Amino acid sequence: MVKENREDPGRLNQLNVVRYFLERGGKAPPKRFDAYAVVFGNEWCLVTMPFEMFSHYELWIDENAPFKHTMTVAYTNGYEGCCYVAVADALRMGPKGGYEAAALPNWGGQVWGIHCGPPAVGSEKIIKDHIASLWSPA
């Protein structure tokens, strides 16, 4: 990948960040996840999330949001490159968890942004807790 991107200083810098972590056996910094909600009373809610989200998140929002109508949109909020956001069950299965979960960590697609760590088991709960907090009373 370094060879393929030698003419792109920004991408090369990100690859060097990834190399730094991988060579030391450590983990990359966590992926930033900006999710927001626009709410109109108890009638309607729009939830926006970055990255390529598993459909499970939208289905979870539809089932748990306390609104008459909900909409969910991904690839928003400063979307920074390809990153599949799988659910915990798929991540635990590794290669058997489907293409998107098996592709993680996909350092090729995920190094475009400044926050380069791939999702891991445990991230689903963090994401769902954050989304639920968006529609909870202040």
Secondary structure as GFF3:
##gff-version 3
##sequence-region A 1 138
A	DSSP	alpha_helix	9	23	.	.	.	ID=ss1
A	DSSP	beta_strand	36	40	.	.	.	ID=ss2
A	DSSP	beta_strand	44	48	.	.	.	ID=ss3
A	DSSP	beta_strand	52	53	.	.	.	ID=ss4
A	DSSP	alpha_helix	55	64	.	.	.	ID=ss5
A	DSSP	beta_strand	69	73	.	.	.	ID=ss6
A	DSSP	beta_strand	84	85	.	.	.	ID=ss7
A	DSSP	alpha_helix	88	92	.	.	.	ID=ss8
A	DSSP	three_ten_helix	94	97	.	.	.	ID=ss9
A	DSSP	alpha_helix	99	102	.	.	.	ID=ss10
A	DSSP	alpha_helix	107	110	.	.	.	ID=ss11
A	DSSP	alpha_helix	123	134	.	.	.	ID=ss12
###
